[in-house]
Amino acid sequence: MIFIDARNIYEAEKEYNLRAEQHFVFGYKEMINFFAKKYKVIRGYFYDGAPHPSQRTPEREQFFRDLRQNGITLRLKEIDFTAISKPSQKGVDIFLTADMISLAYENAYDIAVILSGDGDYVALIDLVKSKGKKVWVLSFDSALSPKLRECADKVLVIDRMLDVFGKQRLIKPDMPNQNKQKADKKSENLINNKTPHT
């Protein structure tokens, strides 16, 4: 089961691109494919604040459609972007926490993958682990809390796996096969044991 803290990943991606002078785009389809190679990915959940459908751009609607087509359930908190006050993302992390706990108690997964580097999830991870579940963290290095790194069963750093998780593959035109083999090898090295429920 995969739990995506969309705002955390988006902000970390933006920071990475500014710092590294890159145009990296995290690929959710590529992420699902990566874990599906050796694991039964039951479902992914995408948590974010979003405007009412009437206020969304066509690009944003297409992005949401693409997520659904790749087996990712949207868990959106509606935000009024026409309001005078600054839109708030409060409550989005509560959706993620509630789902991850309830599904652990229902024994719906063996491994939870959380896409976030937010240290606020440490207590959540400890609780889920106490139910006999394993928790992996997938995050950009700059956004990864040291406490989160310590409590996770496994940590995957996006910065070190750009060819695996990039929507726009960073492959040189003159060496496509060589780089693809390297990316596939990374996947094999990082996941060694097959577990039925992710």
C-alpha positions, 0 to 999 in steps of 0.5 A, spaced: 500 500 500 502 506 498 501 513 501 503 519 498 503 526 501 503 530 495 505 537 497 511 534 501 513 531 494 511 537 490 515 542 495 521 537 495 521 536 488 521 544 487 527 545 491 531 539 488 530 542 481 532 549 484 538 546 487 541 541 482 538 546 476 534 540 473 527 539 470 526 533 474 519 530 474 517 525 479 513 520 475 507 516 479 506 511 474 513 509 474 513 509 481 507 504 481 511 500 476 517 500 480 514 497 486 509 492 482 515 489 479 516 484 485 510 486 489 503 486 489 501 493 489 494 493 492 493 501 491 496 507 492 493 513 495 494 520 493 493 526 499 492 533 497 488 539 498 485 541 491 480 546 489 473 545 487 472 541 480 469 548 477 476 551 479 481 546 477 485 547 470 484 542 465 491 540 466 490 539 473 484 535 471 488 531 466 493 529 472 488 527 476 485 522 471 492 519 470 493 518 477 486 514 477 488 510 471 494 508 474 490 505 480 491 511 485 485 513 489 485 521 490 484 523 497 483 530 496 481 536 501 477 541 498 480 548 498 477 555 496 482 558 492 477 564 491 477 566 499 481 572 501 485 568 506 491 564 504 489 556 502 490 551 508 493 544 507 491 543 514 487 536 515 490 533 509 495 529 513 489 527 517 487 523 511 493 519 510 494 518 518 487 515 518 487 511 512 494 508 514 492 506 521 485 503 519 488 499 513 493 496 518 488 494 523 484 491 517 490 487 515 490 490 508 497 490 507 504 487 509 508 493 507 506 501 507 510 505 503 509 513 505 512 518 500 514 524 505 520 526 509 515 529 514 518 528 521 511 528 523 509 521 521 514 518 526 509 516 531 504 514 525 510 509 523 511 507 530 504 505 531 503 501 524 510 497 526 507 495 532 501 492 528 507 487 525 507 491 519 513 494 515 514 501 513 518 504 507 519 511 506 520 514 499 523 521 499 527 527 496 534 527 501 533 534 502 526 533 505 527 527 509 527 528 517 533 524 520 527 521 525 523 519 519 530 516 516 531 512 523 524 509 524 523 507 517 524 499 515 527 502 509 529 508 506 529 510 498 532 516 496 529 519 490 535 523 488 539 517 488 534 513 483 532 519 478 532 514 472 527 509 476 522 515 478 523 520 473 517 521 469 522 524 464 527 519 464 534 522 464 537 518 459 542 520 454 540 519 446 546 515 444 546 510 450 539 508 451 540 501 452 546 502 457 542 507 462 536 503 462 540 496 464 543 501 470 536 503 472 533 496 472 539 493 476 538 499 481 531 496 482 533 489 483 538 491 488 534 495 492 528 490 492 530 483 494 525 479 497 518 478 494 512 480 499 505 479 497 501 485 500 504 492 499 
